[in-house]
């Protein structure tokens, strides 16, 4: 019989939802799918897979936020260049 480890890992569902709504829809959806599978895998006794799904959900949420941040910075830079070019 497999012994149950401490506690179910954090699903990171909140971060996945925030990433989906505020940042990057495709990566956010992947993060939501990963995070919703954590508890199911944990309850089936697949502890390593549950931990990997939790880690993946966090990873995709972070990637989505970073991509959105880079996109916002690029947009600001392009707008500044457009304003400067329009004044010349």
Kinemage of the C-alpha trace (Angstrom):
@kinemage 1
@onewidth
@group {chain A} dominant
@subgroup {mainchain}
@vectorlist {calphas} color= white
{ca unk a 1} P 0.000 0.000 0.000
{ca unk a 2} L 1.277 3.475 -0.921
{ca unk a 3} L 1.557 5.794 2.033
{ca unk a 4} L -0.073 9.184 1.660
{ca unk a 5} L 2.324 12.116 1.754
{ca unk a 6} L 1.707 15.212 3.927
{ca unk a 7} L -0.816 17.465 2.232
{ca unk a 8} L -2.099 18.069 -1.248
{ca unk a 9} L 0.086 20.656 -2.994
{ca unk a 10} L -1.286 24.113 -3.713
{ca unk a 11} L -3.277 23.971 -6.940
{ca unk a 12} L -2.344 27.547 -7.957
{ca unk a 13} L -5.848 27.930 -9.381
{ca unk a 14} L -6.134 31.570 -8.316
{ca unk a 15} L -2.952 32.487 -10.193
{ca unk a 16} L -4.108 30.523 -13.237
{ca unk a 17} L -7.432 32.378 -13.306
{ca unk a 18} L -5.739 35.752 -12.850
{ca unk a 19} L -3.318 34.923 -15.649
{ca unk a 20} L -6.203 33.972 -17.921
{ca unk a 21} L -8.249 37.079 -17.217
{ca unk a 22} L -5.505 39.691 -16.964
{ca unk a 23} L -2.513 38.446 -18.914
{ca unk a 24} L -2.312 35.694 -21.477
{ca unk a 25} L -5.388 33.673 -22.393
{ca unk a 26} L -3.707 30.603 -23.980
{ca unk a 27} L -1.201 30.018 -21.184
{ca unk a 28} L -3.856 30.808 -18.590
{ca unk a 29} L -6.142 28.110 -19.949
{ca unk a 30} L -3.337 25.560 -19.819
{ca unk a 31} L -2.597 26.641 -16.245
{ca unk a 32} L -6.270 26.227 -15.273
{ca unk a 33} L -6.383 22.736 -16.773
{ca unk a 34} L -3.229 21.738 -14.905
{ca unk a 35} L -4.390 23.234 -11.609
{ca unk a 36} L -7.788 21.545 -11.709
{ca unk a 37} L -6.154 18.145 -12.098
{ca unk a 38} L -4.016 18.447 -8.946
{ca unk a 39} L -6.589 17.344 -6.367
{ca unk a 40} L -7.924 14.575 -8.610
{ca unk a 41} L -4.444 13.116 -9.046
{ca unk a 42} L -3.713 13.497 -5.339
{ca unk a 43} L -6.881 11.654 -4.344
{ca unk a 44} L -5.986 8.834 -6.743
{ca unk a 45} L -2.672 8.394 -4.942
{ca unk a 46} L -0.620 9.747 -7.837
{ca unk a 47} L 1.351 12.128 -5.640
{ca unk a 48} L 4.281 12.819 -7.949
{ca unk a 49} L 1.960 13.585 -10.866
{ca unk a 50} L -0.121 15.873 -8.636
{ca unk a 51} L 3.006 17.790 -7.600
{ca unk a 52} L 4.118 18.067 -11.232
{ca unk a 53} L 0.679 19.365 -12.268
{ca unk a 54} L 0.811 21.969 -9.471
{ca unk a 55} L 4.307 23.024 -10.535
{ca unk a 56} L 3.229 23.217 -14.178
{ca unk a 57} L 0.208 25.356 -13.300
{ca unk a 58} L 2.477 27.782 -11.467
{ca unk a 59} L 5.003 27.771 -14.315
{ca unk a 60} L 2.399 28.544 -16.994
{ca unk a 61} L 0.880 31.307 -14.859
{ca unk a 62} L 4.279 32.935 -14.418
{ca unk a 63} L 5.078 32.612 -18.120
{ca unk a 64} L 1.744 34.217 -19.009
{ca unk a 65} L 2.392 37.130 -16.654
{ca unk a 66} L 5.926 37.640 -17.999
{ca unk a 67} L 4.741 37.578 -21.620
{ca unk a 68} L 1.995 40.098 -20.807
{ca unk a 69} L 4.516 42.329 -19.028
{ca unk a 70} L 6.879 42.243 -22.000
{ca unk a 71} L 3.969 43.029 -24.329
{ca unk a 72} L 2.955 46.037 -22.242
{ca unk a 73} L 6.519 47.353 -22.152
{ca unk a 74} L 6.873 46.962 -25.928
{ca unk a 75} L 3.548 48.740 -26.450
{ca unk a 76} L 4.664 51.675 -24.286
{ca unk a 77} L 7.973 51.914 -26.145
{ca unk a 78} L 6.199 51.893 -29.521
{ca unk a 79} L 3.767 54.593 -28.377
{ca unk a 80} L 6.634 56.792 -27.155
{ca unk a 81} L 8.375 56.388 -30.504
{ca unk a 82} L 5.142 57.219 -32.336
{ca unk a 83} L 4.670 60.401 -30.303
{ca unk a 84} L 8.304 61.449 -30.819
{ca unk a 85} L 8.132 60.707 -34.562
{ca unk a 86} L 4.897 62.702 -34.851
{ca unk a 87} L 6.508 65.788 -33.315
{ca unk a 88} L 9.353 65.955 -35.807
